[in-house]
Every structure is written in C-alpha cells, then in structure tokens.
Amino acid sequence: MGVFVFLPLVLPLTALPIARLAERHLHPRRAARLLTAVAVILASCSTLCLGLLVVVGTAQLPGNPLPDSWSDPEVREAVPHDQFVGKAAIVALLLVAAACAYAAARQHRFHALAHRTLDASPDRSEVAVLRDTSPYAYALPGTPSRIVVSTGMLACLDPAEREALLAHERAHLAGRHHRLLFAVRLAGCANPLLRPLMSAVTYSTERWADEEAARVTGDRRATARAVGKAALVSRRASAPPLPAFAAGPVPRRVAALLGPVPPDRRWPPALTPTGVAAYVAAAGTALSALSALNAAIALFLALKAATPL
C-alpha cells in the first residue's frame, strides 16, 4: 500500500485553482457540474483511504473484532508509520462521519419543518407565499417541489423583479441544485481541503439560476436589480441549507448579469489559466482514484495472505 494510501488525502489541493477560475470563466452550469464531480470523486477516494488506514489501526488495538492475523507484522508493514497513522485515522474517520451526519440531519430537519409548515396551509400552488415580514425566498425540493417566498420579500420587488425571482427559483428546482450543493457539502465534510469547492459550487448554482431567469424573462437588468434588492433586504436573514435567492457573492452576480451571456463551452481552452487548472484538477482526480484503488488492492492482498484458510 505504501505512500499511495496517503496521496488521496492531499490530492484535493490540485482542485483548488480550478475552484475560483471555473466560477469566473466557465458557464455556471458547466462549472457547477464539473466542480461537484471533482469534489465527490476526491472525497470518496480520501474517505476510502482513511477507511483502509482504520483497518490497519484497529487491528492493533486490544479487543478488536478483526482477525488476529490482521495485526501481523507483514500487514502492518503495508502502511508506513502504521502505529501512529492507523490510530490517528480512527479519530479522523469518526470526525468525518460525525460531520456528514450533522450536515445530513440539518438539511433533513429544515426540509421536514418547511414541508410541515406548507402542509398546514390550504394553498397547494407551486408558489407558497408565507405571511412574514422577514424577506426570504428559496426552492424547496420534494413531492411536490415548491417555491417558498415571504410577503416581506415580495413587497420589496416590482412585478418584473418578482417574475425574475420566480424564474430563478424554478431554475434551482429544474436543475436539482440542492443535490449538487448537498453532495459538495458532504465532500467538504469528508475532506476539509475541498471546502473552497463548496463556496464555488454555491456561487455557480446561483449564477446558473440567474442566467436561466434572465433567459426566461428576457431582461438581464431586471434580474440584476432583483438580485441586488433581495440581497440588501435579506442581509440579516439566516440562510437555509438550500438554494436561496440572495446567496453567493451578490456584487459579482449583479456584475455578471449586467454583462454579456457567458459562453457555454464544454471544456476551457487548453492554453489558458482555466484550461491548465482544469487539466491539473482532472489529473489530480485521476491520480487520486488510481492511488485509492492501488491501496485497496494492496491491503486486500496483504490481508488475504495473512488470513488462514
């Protein structure tokens, strides 16, 4: 297994340059999907390698449920510095599990509370307007999916801006942005080095919805005004763990809407900083997957050889 088991723990660093460049130079739809895929693969590989290290670490503990042969010197030699790293991996994997469980529970609680609130209302329309002076608007996935907006938010927007708001939230639901955000949030919990990708995907999904709203309404300036107004009035409101209308770096969103429609390229040109960063991230992701696979196979062969028939 050697040093290969450690590479996926640090290879997420190769994705950091593309996080900022993708949100600036790629179409937001492409950026959101690319960054989410990279984050999920890198997080899965690093978690797998933590699990492999935990197997070696727990095999040395008294009273462990694993076969005694798994703590033989031949097995321990498969991992460099096994005495320290194996035990540290146990703590790290427990922290990863706790962080992922907390993120999942927080989102589930918000979903359940929001759906209970809407179920108590006789209105079953797509847009649920809540009588609340606090300004907010968000897309609530489920069966059926709903758009939740407060009267405080609607009071701040004119008719054209309200149309842009609703088109924005419909884009979140149609693009299933909540799944992308939840996946990259779990990836950040699994490996802290991936947390910059969380903010990048959040921004990209908001920009994606902004562009869809501008396309549907045919008015980029009205969409920009709606985004700016919503951010000003909802500055103090707590953000839900779901796509919200006033999320992300608002000045950059407004500036992008006041500019031209971004080009929809499948991959950035190779001889550009974004293209180089994309290839570096792709190479790091591929190397992480190969390293995790190599470590898993090596440990499996070592354990199989040490286990009596």
C-alpha positions as CSV (number, residue, x, y, z in Angstrom):
1,M,0.0,0.0,0.0
2,G,2.9,2.3,0.8
3,V,2.6,6.0,0.3
4,F,-0.2,5.6,-2.2
5,V,-2.7,5.5,0.7
6,F,-1.8,9.0,1.7
7,L,-2.0,10.6,-1.8
8,P,-5.8,10.9,-1.9
9,L,-5.7,12.7,1.4
10,V,-3.7,15.6,-0.1
11,L,-4.6,15.5,-3.8
12,P,-7.7,17.7,-3.3
13,L,-5.2,20.5,-3.3
14,T,-5.0,20.1,-7.1
15,A,-8.6,21.1,-7.4
16,L,-8.2,24.5,-5.6
17,P,-7.0,26.5,-8.6
18,I,-10.0,25.4,-10.7
19,A,-12.5,26.3,-8.0
20,R,-12.0,30.1,-8.5
21,L,-11.2,30.1,-12.2
22,A,-14.2,27.9,-13.1
23,E,-16.7,30.2,-11.5
24,R,-15.2,33.1,-13.4
25,H,-14.5,31.7,-16.8
26,L,-16.8,28.7,-17.4
27,H,-20.6,28.8,-17.9
28,P,-22.1,28.4,-14.5
29,R,-23.9,25.2,-15.5
30,R,-20.6,23.6,-16.6
31,A,-18.7,24.9,-13.5
32,A,-21.3,23.6,-11.0
33,R,-21.3,20.1,-12.5
34,L,-17.5,19.9,-13.0
35,L,-16.7,21.1,-9.5
36,T,-19.3,18.8,-7.9
37,A,-18.0,15.8,-9.8
38,V,-14.4,16.5,-8.9
39,A,-15.3,17.1,-5.2
40,V,-17.3,13.9,-4.9
41,I,-14.6,11.7,-6.5
42,L,-11.8,13.2,-4.4
43,A,-13.8,13.0,-1.2
44,S,-14.7,9.4,-1.9
45,C,-11.1,8.4,-2.5
46,S,-9.8,10.2,0.6
47,T,-12.6,8.6,2.7
48,L,-11.7,5.1,1.3
49,C,-8.1,5.6,2.2
50,L,-9.0,6.7,5.7
51,G,-11.0,3.5,6.0
52,L,-8.0,1.4,4.8
53,L,-5.8,3.1,7.5
54,V,-8.5,2.5,10.1
55,V,-8.5,-1.3,9.3
56,V,-4.7,-1.4,10.0
57,G,-5.1,0.8,13.1
58,T,-7.9,-1.1,14.7
59,A,-6.2,-4.4,14.0
60,Q,-3.6,-3.4,16.6
61,L,-6.0,-2.5,19.4
62,P,-6.7,-4.9,22.2
63,G,-10.1,-6.5,22.0
64,N,-10.6,-5.5,18.3
65,P,-13.2,-7.6,16.4
66,L,-10.9,-8.2,13.5
67,P,-8.9,-11.4,13.0
68,D,-5.7,-11.5,15.0
69,S,-3.7,-12.3,11.9
70,W,-4.6,-8.8,10.5
71,S,-2.2,-7.3,13.1
72,D,0.8,-9.4,12.0
73,P,4.0,-7.5,11.2
74,E,3.5,-8.3,7.5
75,V,0.2,-6.5,7.4
76,R,1.5,-3.5,9.4
77,E,4.4,-3.1,7.0
78,A,1.9,-2.4,4.3
79,V,1.3,1.1,5.8
80,P,4.3,3.4,6.6
81,H,4.3,4.6,10.3
82,D,1.3,2.3,11.0
83,Q,1.4,2.7,14.7
84,F,0.7,6.4,14.6
85,V,-1.2,6.8,11.4
86,G,-3.6,3.9,11.9
87,K,-4.8,5.2,15.3
88,A,-5.0,8.8,14.0
89,A,-7.1,7.6,11.1
90,I,-9.7,6.2,13.5
91,V,-10.2,9.7,15.1
92,A,-10.3,11.3,11.6
93,L,-12.9,8.9,10.2
94,L,-15.1,9.4,13.3
95,L,-14.9,13.1,12.8
96,V,-15.8,12.7,9.1
97,A,-18.8,10.5,9.9
98,A,-20.0,13.0,12.6
99,A,-19.7,16.0,10.3
100,C,-21.5,14.2,7.4
101,A,-24.3,13.0,9.8
102,Y,-24.7,16.6,11.1
103,A,-24.9,18.1,7.6
104,A,-27.5,15.4,6.6
105,A,-29.5,15.9,9.8
106,R,-29.6,19.7,9.4
107,Q,-30.9,19.5,5.9
108,H,-33.4,16.9,6.8
109,R,-34.7,18.9,9.7
110,F,-35.1,22.0,7.5
111,H,-36.9,20.0,4.8
112,A,-39.2,18.4,7.4
113,L,-40.0,21.8,9.1
114,A,-40.6,23.6,5.8
115,H,-42.9,20.8,4.5
116,R,-44.9,20.7,7.8
117,T,-45.3,24.5,7.6
118,L,-46.6,24.3,4.0
119,D,-48.8,21.3,4.7
120,A,-50.7,23.3,7.3
121,S,-51.7,25.8,4.6
122,P,-54.7,25.1,2.4
123,D,-52.8,26.6,-0.6
124,R,-51.2,23.8,-2.7
125,S,-50.0,26.0,-5.6
126,E,-46.4,25.9,-6.8
127,V,-45.5,29.2,-5.1
128,A,-46.2,29.2,-1.4
129,V,-46.4,32.8,-0.1
130,L,-45.8,33.0,3.7
131,R,-47.1,35.9,5.7
132,D,-43.8,37.0,7.1
133,T,-42.1,40.4,7.2
134,S,-38.7,38.8,7.1
135,P,-37.6,38.8,3.5
136,Y,-36.5,35.4,2.0
137,A,-37.1,33.1,-0.9
138,Y,-35.9,29.6,-1.6
139,A,-36.6,26.5,-3.6
140,L,-37.9,23.6,-1.6
141,P,-37.5,20.2,-3.3
142,G,-39.8,17.3,-2.5
143,T,-43.1,15.8,-3.8
144,P,-44.2,18.2,-5.0
145,S,-41.4,20.7,-5.2
146,R,-42.4,24.2,-4.1
147,I,-41.1,27.8,-4.2
148,V,-41.3,29.5,-0.8
149,V,-41.3,33.3,-0.7
150,S,-42.3,35.6,2.1
151,T,-44.5,38.6,1.8
152,G,-41.6,40.7,3.1
153,M,-39.6,39.7,0.0
154,L,-42.4,40.3,-2.5
155,A,-43.1,43.7,-1.0
156,C,-39.5,44.8,-2.0
157,L,-39.8,43.9,-5.6
158,D,-41.7,45.3,-8.6
159,P,-43.6,42.9,-11.0
160,A,-40.7,42.4,-13.4
161,E,-38.4,41.6,-10.5
162,R,-40.9,39.2,-8.9
163,E,-41.0,37.3,-12.3
164,A,-37.2,37.1,-12.2
165,L,-37.3,35.8,-8.7
166,L,-39.7,33.0,-9.5
167,A,-37.8,32.1,-12.7
168,H,-34.7,31.9,-10.6
169,E,-36.2,29.5,-8.1
170,R,-37.7,27.4,-10.8
171,A,-34.3,27.0,-12.3
172,H,-33.0,25.8,-9.0
173,L,-35.7,23.1,-8.9
174,A,-35.3,22.1,-12.6
175,G,-31.5,21.8,-12.3
176,R,-31.8,19.9,-9.0
177,H,-29.2,22.3,-7.5
178,H,-30.0,21.0,-4.0
179,R,-28.4,17.7,-4.9
180,L,-25.2,19.4,-6.1
181,L,-25.0,21.5,-3.0
182,F,-25.6,18.6,-0.7
183,A,-23.0,16.4,-2.5
184,V,-20.3,19.1,-2.3
185,R,-21.2,19.9,1.3
186,L,-20.6,16.2,2.2
187,A,-17.4,16.3,0.3
188,G,-16.2,19.3,2.3
189,C,-17.1,17.4,5.5
190,A,-15.1,14.3,4.3
191,N,-12.0,16.4,3.4
192,P,-11.5,20.0,4.6
193,L,-9.3,20.7,1.7
194,L,-12.4,20.5,-0.5
195,R,-14.3,23.3,1.3
196,P,-13.3,26.0,-1.2
197,L,-15.3,24.0,-3.8
198,M,-18.4,24.4,-1.6
199,S,-18.4,28.1,-2.0
200,A,-17.6,27.8,-5.7
201,V,-20.5,25.4,-6.4
202,T,-22.8,27.6,-4.3
203,Y,-21.9,30.6,-6.4
204,S,-22.1,28.6,-9.7
205,T,-25.6,27.3,-9.0
206,E,-26.8,30.8,-8.2
207,R,-25.2,32.1,-11.4
208,W,-26.8,29.2,-13.3
209,A,-30.2,30.2,-11.9
210,D,-29.6,33.9,-12.6
211,E,-28.8,33.1,-16.3
212,E,-31.9,31.0,-16.6
213,A,-34.0,33.7,-15.0
214,A,-32.6,36.3,-17.4
215,R,-33.2,34.0,-20.4
216,V,-36.8,33.3,-19.3
217,T,-37.7,36.9,-18.6
218,G,-35.6,38.3,-21.4
219,D,-34.4,41.1,-19.1
220,R,-31.0,40.8,-17.6
221,R,-31.2,44.2,-16.0
222,A,-34.4,43.4,-14.2
223,T,-32.9,40.1,-13.0
224,A,-29.8,42.0,-11.7
225,R,-32.0,44.5,-9.9
226,A,-34.0,41.7,-8.3
227,V,-30.8,40.0,-7.1
228,G,-29.4,43.3,-5.7
229,K,-32.6,44.3,-3.9
230,A,-33.0,40.8,-2.4
231,A,-29.5,40.9,-1.1
232,L,-29.9,44.3,0.5
233,V,-33.2,43.5,2.3
234,S,-32.2,40.0,3.4
235,R,-28.8,40.7,4.7
236,R,-29.7,39.8,8.2
237,A,-31.9,36.8,7.4
238,S,-30.5,33.4,8.2
239,A,-29.8,31.3,5.1
240,P,-31.4,27.9,4.7
241,P,-29.3,24.9,3.7
242,L,-30.9,25.1,0.2
243,P,-30.6,27.3,-2.9
244,A,-31.7,30.8,-1.8
245,F,-32.3,33.8,-4.0
246,A,-29.8,36.2,-2.1
247,A,-27.0,33.7,-1.7
248,G,-23.4,33.9,-3.0
249,P,-21.3,37.0,-3.7
250,V,-24.0,39.3,-4.9
251,P,-21.9,42.1,-6.4
252,R,-20.3,39.6,-8.7
253,R,-23.6,38.1,-9.6
254,V,-25.0,41.5,-10.5
255,A,-22.0,42.5,-12.5
256,A,-22.2,39.2,-14.5
257,L,-25.9,39.8,-15.2
258,L,-25.1,43.3,-16.5
259,G,-22.5,41.8,-18.8
260,P,-22.9,39.5,-21.8
261,V,-24.2,35.9,-21.7
262,P,-21.2,33.7,-20.8
263,P,-20.0,31.3,-23.5
264,D,-21.2,27.7,-23.0
265,R,-18.0,25.7,-23.6
266,R,-17.8,22.0,-22.6
267,W,-14.1,22.5,-21.7
268,P,-12.0,25.6,-21.4
269,P,-9.2,26.2,-24.0
270,A,-6.1,24.4,-23.1
271,L,-3.7,27.3,-23.4
272,T,-5.5,29.4,-20.7
273,P,-5.1,29.5,-16.9
274,T,-8.6,28.0,-16.6
275,G,-7.7,25.2,-19.1
276,V,-4.4,24.4,-17.3
277,A,-6.2,24.4,-13.9
278,A,-8.9,22.1,-15.3
279,Y,-6.3,19.6,-16.6
280,V,-4.5,19.8,-13.2
281,A,-7.7,19.1,-11.4
282,A,-8.6,16.2,-13.8
283,A,-5.1,14.7,-13.4
284,G,-5.3,15.0,-9.6
285,T,-8.7,13.4,-9.6
286,A,-7.5,10.5,-11.8
287,L,-4.4,10.0,-9.7
288,S,-6.4,10.0,-6.5
289,A,-8.7,7.3,-7.9
290,L,-5.8,5.2,-9.0
291,S,-4.0,5.6,-5.7
292,A,-7.0,4.7,-3.7
293,L,-7.6,1.6,-5.9
294,N,-4.0,0.6,-5.7
295,A,-4.0,0.9,-1.9
296,A,-7.2,-1.0,-1.6
297,I,-6.0,-3.9,-3.7
298,A,-2.6,-3.9,-1.9
299,L,-4.2,-4.1,1.5
300,F,-6.7,-6.7,0.3
301,L,-3.9,-9.0,-0.9
302,A,-1.9,-8.4,2.3
303,L,-5.0,-9.3,4.5
304,K,-5.8,-12.3,2.3
305,A,-2.3,-13.6,2.6
306,A,-2.3,-13.2,6.4
307,T,-5.7,-14.7,6.9
308,P,-5.5,-18.5,7.5
309,L,-7.8,-20.6,5.3
